[in-house]
Amino acid sequence: GQGWLEVTPYMPWENIRFKFKAGSFWNRYGQMGRWDAGEYDTYLFGRTHTMGETVRMEIDMADQPMTIGLEHGIGTKRPDPSVYNTSRFTMVHHMHADMLWDQSIFVGLHFIHNWTQEEARFTGYQPNWVSQNEQKLIYQSIYQPDGKMSIFGGEARFDMPDMFGYLYLGASYISAK
C-alpha cells in the first residue's frame, strides 16, 4: 500500500519551491510516455517502491523561461520474511537534477543506488533427506556478501508539436554486484 505526507512550505521567494514527501510511496524516473510510462509501463531508470523520504527543490530562472529541479531521496523496501530469502532489507538512495525549458524541452540526470543489508538467516531446520554436502551448499548460499546496484542515466524529452511532435531520448548504465 501507499500512504504519505507531503509538505510544500511557503517560501518568501516566489521563484523557489520545496516539496517534502515522507511515508510509503512510489517515485518514477525515466518514463518515456508523455503522461505515463508508455505502452509497456517501463521506466528507463526505475520506479522506487519504498518507505522513506524525497525532497525536491525547483527554481524558476527570472530572466529565462527555465526551471531547474534538484531531488534527493532515501528509503527501504519492506523485508521479505521468507526463510529462503537471504536479503533482509533493500535500501535505495537516489539523486536527480533536471531542467525544463519553455515547458517543451526537459533534460534530466539520474543516479539511483540500491543495496541490501544482509543478515544470516540460517534457521537450523534441515530435512533429514538433505545430505551433508547439500547442507554445506545451503549454508554457503545463505551467507553471501551484500548486493548492490547503481543506475546512472540521462534523458531528454522534446514536446514540440509544430516542429516534430513528441520525442524521448534516454540512456542508462547499470552496474550490479
Residue frames as qw, qx, qy, qz and C-alpha x, y, z in Angstrom:
[[0.000, 0.884, 0.467, 0.000, 0.00, 0.00, 0.00],
 [0.366, 0.368, -0.025, 0.855, 0.85, 3.62, -0.20],
 [0.327, -0.876, -0.353, 0.006, 0.42, 6.35, 2.36],
 [0.565, 0.098, -0.100, 0.813, 2.47, 9.52, 2.71],
 [0.138, -0.872, -0.260, 0.392, 2.62, 13.05, 3.98],
 [0.529, 0.410, 0.237, 0.704, 3.57, 15.75, 1.52],
 [0.231, -0.811, -0.225, 0.489, 4.54, 19.23, 2.68],
 [0.466, 0.525, 0.222, 0.677, 5.04, 22.22, 0.39],
 [0.344, -0.609, -0.346, 0.625, 6.11, 25.04, 2.71],
 [0.214, 0.963, 0.163, 0.024, 5.58, 28.69, 1.97],
 [0.678, -0.029, 0.073, 0.731, 8.76, 30.28, 0.64],
 [0.055, -0.788, -0.143, 0.597, 9.45, 34.03, 0.84],
 [0.002, 0.418, -0.557, -0.718, 10.73, 33.90, -2.76],
 [0.745, 0.370, 0.227, -0.508, 8.12, 33.25, -5.45],
 [0.631, 0.560, -0.486, -0.229, 10.60, 31.57, -7.82],
 [0.166, 0.329, -0.904, 0.215, 11.70, 28.81, -5.37],
 [0.820, -0.237, -0.095, -0.512, 9.57, 25.81, -4.37],
 [0.025, -0.332, 0.915, -0.229, 10.25, 22.95, -1.95],
 [0.837, -0.149, -0.229, -0.474, 8.36, 19.69, -1.61],
 [0.125, -0.370, 0.870, -0.300, 8.96, 17.20, 1.20],
 [0.830, -0.047, -0.315, -0.457, 7.40, 13.75, 0.93],
 [0.062, -0.358, 0.877, -0.316, 7.65, 11.04, 3.60],
 [0.775, 0.013, 0.382, -0.504, 5.94, 7.68, 4.00],
 [0.550, 0.019, 0.804, 0.226, 5.33, 4.72, 1.71],
 [0.498, 0.746, 0.084, -0.434, 5.10, 5.76, -1.95],
 [0.779, 0.245, 0.401, 0.415, 6.44, 5.27, -5.47],
 [0.042, 0.773, -0.244, -0.584, 8.72, 7.56, -7.45],
 [0.808, 0.433, 0.371, 0.148, 9.08, 7.13, -11.21],
 [0.146, -0.751, 0.378, 0.521, 12.18, 8.04, -13.21],
 [0.088, -0.285, 0.772, 0.561, 12.65, 7.75, -16.95],
 [0.526, 0.467, 0.674, -0.226, 9.07, 7.44, -18.10],
 [0.291, -0.025, 0.596, 0.748, 9.03, 7.56, -21.87],
 [0.066, 0.662, 0.689, 0.288, 5.39, 8.43, -22.41],
 [0.022, 0.555, 0.057, 0.830, 4.07, 11.97, -22.28],
 [0.519, -0.543, 0.123, -0.649, 1.88, 11.35, -19.22],
 [0.900, -0.323, 0.233, -0.176, 2.86, 7.86, -18.12],
 [0.512, -0.486, 0.660, 0.257, 5.46, 5.13, -18.58],
 [0.283, 0.403, -0.650, -0.579, 4.43, 4.39, -22.14],
 [0.766, 0.073, -0.423, -0.479, 2.89, 1.40, -23.84],
 [0.760, 0.016, -0.638, 0.125, 4.79, -1.22, -21.83],
 [0.579, -0.795, -0.021, -0.181, 4.85, 0.60, -18.44],
 [0.847, -0.010, -0.128, 0.517, 8.65, 0.56, -18.46],
 [0.187, -0.974, 0.102, 0.083, 10.80, 3.13, -16.67],
 [0.669, 0.606, -0.338, 0.267, 14.28, 3.61, -18.09],
 [0.140, 0.540, -0.612, 0.561, 15.90, 4.30, -14.70],
 [0.284, -0.145, -0.899, 0.300, 13.47, 2.80, -12.25],
 [0.489, -0.585, -0.222, -0.607, 10.45, 3.12, -10.03],
 [0.117, 0.235, -0.770, 0.581, 11.05, 3.10, -6.30],
 [0.667, -0.484, -0.449, -0.346, 8.59, 1.25, -4.05],
 [0.476, 0.106, -0.603, 0.632, 9.92, 2.36, -0.69],
 [0.431, -0.840, -0.325, 0.048, 9.17, 3.67, 2.74],
 [0.597, -0.129, -0.035, 0.791, 11.30, 6.77, 3.13],
 [0.014, 0.824, 0.174, -0.538, 11.63, 10.38, 2.09],
 [0.531, 0.411, 0.369, 0.643, 12.06, 12.50, -1.01],
 [0.117, -0.754, -0.139, 0.631, 12.94, 16.19, -1.05],
 [0.509, 0.489, 0.446, 0.550, 12.54, 18.27, -4.23],
 [0.112, -0.685, -0.075, 0.716, 13.53, 21.87, -4.89],
 [0.499, 0.581, 0.475, 0.433, 12.57, 23.81, -8.03],
 [0.202, -0.580, 0.004, 0.789, 13.96, 27.19, -9.04],
 [0.493, 0.770, 0.380, 0.137, 12.39, 29.31, -11.78],
 [0.502, -0.071, 0.138, 0.851, 15.05, 31.39, -13.52],
 [0.085, 0.717, 0.319, -0.614, 13.98, 35.03, -13.53],
 [0.153, 0.628, -0.324, -0.691, 15.35, 36.10, -16.92],
 [0.255, 0.210, -0.828, -0.453, 14.54, 32.91, -18.89],
 [0.810, -0.120, -0.057, -0.571, 11.57, 30.54, -19.25],
 [0.610, 0.242, -0.742, 0.139, 13.54, 27.80, -17.46],
 [0.724, -0.570, 0.173, -0.349, 13.00, 25.76, -14.29],
 [0.393, 0.420, -0.788, 0.220, 15.82, 23.84, -12.59],
 [0.827, -0.423, -0.028, -0.370, 14.96, 20.95, -10.28],
 [0.218, 0.427, -0.827, 0.295, 17.01, 19.02, -7.73],
 [0.840, -0.313, -0.108, -0.429, 15.75, 15.92, -5.94],
 [0.168, 0.389, -0.855, 0.300, 17.09, 13.58, -3.27],
 [0.814, -0.294, -0.029, -0.501, 15.57, 10.56, -1.59],
 [0.145, 0.312, -0.917, 0.203, 16.33, 7.55, 0.55],
 [0.775, -0.167, 0.100, -0.602, 14.17, 4.64, 1.58],
 [0.183, -0.245, 0.950, -0.062, 13.83, 0.94, 2.25],
 [0.621, -0.050, -0.577, -0.527, 11.72, -1.86, 0.88],
 [0.763, -0.370, 0.291, -0.442, 9.71, -3.94, 3.31],
 [0.085, -0.426, 0.899, 0.057, 11.66, -7.13, 4.03],
 [0.771, 0.028, -0.500, -0.393, 10.51, -10.47, 2.71],
 [0.570, -0.522, 0.513, -0.374, 10.07, -12.68, 5.80],
 [0.966, 0.160, -0.170, -0.116, 10.61, -15.96, 3.94],
 [0.689, -0.562, 0.412, 0.198, 13.46, -18.08, 5.36],
 [0.780, 0.245, 0.406, 0.407, 14.54, -18.75, 1.78],
 [0.302, 0.885, 0.063, 0.349, 15.09, -15.05, 1.02],
 [0.715, -0.219, -0.219, 0.627, 18.58, -14.10, 2.17],
 [0.179, 0.370, 0.038, 0.911, 18.11, -10.39, 1.50],
 [0.204, -0.517, -0.682, 0.475, 16.69, -8.86, 4.66],
 [0.097, 0.831, 0.232, -0.496, 16.47, -5.17, 3.70],
 [0.538, 0.409, 0.371, 0.637, 16.79, -3.46, 0.35],
 [0.158, -0.730, -0.154, 0.646, 17.80, 0.18, 0.62],
 [0.502, 0.595, 0.373, 0.504, 17.67, 2.81, -2.12],
 [0.226, -0.663, -0.032, 0.713, 19.36, 6.21, -2.38],
 [0.496, 0.547, 0.499, 0.455, 18.59, 8.43, -5.35],
 [0.131, -0.616, 0.001, 0.777, 19.58, 11.88, -6.64],
 [0.463, 0.586, 0.569, 0.345, 18.25, 13.72, -9.67],
 [0.075, -0.523, 0.050, 0.847, 18.82, 17.02, -11.45],
 [0.407, 0.525, 0.678, 0.315, 16.66, 18.32, -14.26],
 [0.013, -0.341, 0.092, 0.935, 15.94, 21.35, -16.38],
 [0.356, 0.630, 0.689, 0.045, 12.67, 22.31, -18.10],
 [0.150, -0.222, 0.240, 0.933, 12.93, 24.92, -20.84],
 [0.349, 0.117, -0.240, -0.898, 9.82, 26.78, -22.01],
 [0.711, 0.063, 0.494, -0.496, 7.55, 23.86, -20.96],
 [0.836, 0.464, -0.114, -0.270, 8.72, 21.93, -24.04],
 [0.648, 0.452, -0.571, 0.224, 12.30, 20.68, -23.53],
 [0.736, -0.615, 0.208, -0.191, 13.15, 18.56, -20.48],
 [0.597, 0.461, -0.611, 0.243, 16.64, 17.28, -19.67],
 [0.725, -0.608, 0.171, -0.275, 17.32, 15.09, -16.62],
 [0.400, 0.450, -0.763, 0.236, 20.26, 13.34, -14.98],
 [0.834, -0.411, -0.036, -0.367, 19.68, 10.45, -12.59],
 [0.277, 0.379, -0.834, 0.289, 21.61, 8.38, -10.06],
 [0.825, -0.355, 0.001, -0.440, 19.95, 5.52, -8.18],
 [0.257, 0.404, -0.844, 0.240, 21.89, 3.23, -5.83],
 [0.857, -0.320, -0.105, -0.389, 20.35, 0.11, -4.27],
 [0.270, 0.397, -0.833, 0.275, 21.99, -2.17, -1.75],
 [0.780, -0.381, -0.445, -0.219, 20.99, -4.95, 0.59],
 [0.254, -0.580, 0.611, -0.475, 21.62, -5.26, 4.29],
 [0.730, 0.028, -0.668, -0.142, 22.13, -8.96, 4.75],
 [0.521, -0.487, 0.548, -0.438, 21.61, -10.97, 7.88],
 [0.140, 0.161, -0.975, -0.055, 22.33, -14.63, 8.41],
 [0.707, -0.087, 0.036, -0.701, 19.03, -16.47, 8.25],
 [0.397, 0.144, -0.906, -0.016, 20.19, -19.97, 8.92],
 [0.672, -0.392, -0.054, -0.627, 17.10, -21.45, 10.58],
 [0.294, -0.374, 0.834, -0.278, 18.73, -24.64, 11.79],
 [0.794, 0.208, 0.460, -0.339, 15.95, -26.69, 10.25],
 [0.248, 0.440, -0.737, -0.449, 17.15, -29.16, 7.63],
 [0.912, 0.034, -0.026, -0.407, 15.01, -32.02, 6.40],
 [0.697, -0.398, 0.592, 0.073, 16.56, -35.43, 7.08],
 [0.827, 0.412, 0.342, 0.174, 16.75, -36.14, 3.34],
 [0.278, 0.931, -0.220, 0.085, 19.30, -33.28, 2.79],
 [0.892, 0.054, -0.202, 0.402, 22.87, -34.62, 2.57],
 [0.540, -0.615, -0.028, 0.573, 25.89, -33.08, 4.31],
 [0.390, 0.040, 0.388, 0.834, 27.17, -31.65, 1.01],
 [0.041, -0.666, -0.526, -0.527, 23.78, -30.07, 0.28],
 [0.442, -0.817, -0.311, 0.204, 23.72, -28.60, 3.80],
 [0.511, -0.368, 0.147, 0.763, 27.12, -27.04, 3.15],
 [0.204, 0.325, 0.493, 0.780, 25.84, -25.53, -0.13],
 [0.248, -0.799, -0.495, -0.235, 22.75, -24.18, 1.62],
 [0.531, -0.690, -0.153, 0.468, 24.90, -22.69, 4.38],
 [0.428, -0.148, 0.290, 0.843, 27.21, -21.02, 1.83],
 [0.070, 0.517, 0.543, 0.657, 24.28, -19.62, -0.15],
 [0.338, -0.833, -0.438, 0.026, 22.76, -18.07, 2.98],
 [0.445, -0.735, 0.044, 0.510, 25.93, -16.19, 3.99],
 [0.584, 0.514, 0.301, 0.551, 26.51, -14.16, 0.85],
 [0.285, -0.179, -0.094, 0.937, 28.06, -10.67, 0.68],
 [0.247, 0.661, 0.361, -0.609, 25.80, -7.65, 0.41],
 [0.481, 0.450, 0.577, 0.483, 24.47, -6.98, -3.07],
 [0.007, -0.661, -0.090, 0.745, 24.44, -3.55, -4.72],
 [0.465, 0.514, 0.568, 0.445, 23.26, -1.97, -7.93],
 [0.078, -0.576, -0.028, 0.813, 23.85, 1.53, -9.29],
 [0.454, 0.638, 0.558, 0.274, 21.98, 3.15, -12.15],
 [0.156, -0.492, 0.113, 0.849, 23.34, 6.25, -13.91],
 [0.382, 0.472, 0.695, 0.386, 21.50, 7.90, -16.74],
 [0.047, 0.348, -0.024, -0.936, 20.27, 10.86, -18.65],
 [0.318, 0.556, 0.759, 0.116, 17.16, 11.70, -20.60],
 [0.050, 0.220, -0.145, -0.963, 15.84, 14.39, -22.90],
 [0.269, 0.570, 0.774, -0.061, 12.19, 14.94, -23.77],
 [0.002, -0.119, 0.270, 0.955, 11.09, 17.26, -26.56],
 [0.236, 0.596, 0.748, -0.172, 7.42, 18.21, -26.81],
 [0.055, 0.452, -0.213, -0.865, 7.22, 20.41, -29.91],
 [0.591, 0.442, 0.666, -0.110, 4.09, 19.57, -31.91],
 [0.422, 0.850, -0.013, -0.315, 4.72, 22.24, -34.56],
 [0.094, 0.717, -0.650, -0.232, 8.25, 21.04, -35.38],
 [0.416, 0.258, -0.860, -0.143, 8.44, 17.26, -34.93],
 [0.764, -0.377, -0.414, -0.321, 5.96, 16.18, -32.25],
 [0.667, -0.657, 0.296, -0.190, 6.98, 14.32, -29.11],
 [0.728, 0.424, -0.502, 0.195, 10.46, 12.79, -28.90],
 [0.693, -0.670, 0.246, -0.101, 12.14, 11.00, -26.00],
 [0.659, 0.482, -0.522, 0.248, 15.83, 10.10, -25.82],
 [0.606, -0.683, 0.321, -0.253, 17.43, 8.34, -22.89],
 [0.703, 0.330, -0.606, 0.176, 20.30, 6.14, -21.87],
 [0.664, -0.662, 0.240, -0.253, 21.25, 4.33, -18.70],
 [0.473, 0.422, -0.743, 0.214, 24.23, 2.44, -17.34],
 [0.819, -0.475, 0.023, -0.322, 23.59, -0.25, -14.75],
 [0.318, 0.463, -0.772, 0.298, 26.31, -1.71, -12.54],
 [0.833, -0.395, -0.018, -0.386, 25.32, -4.66, -10.35],
 [0.289, 0.417, -0.816, 0.278, 27.34, -6.77, -7.91]]
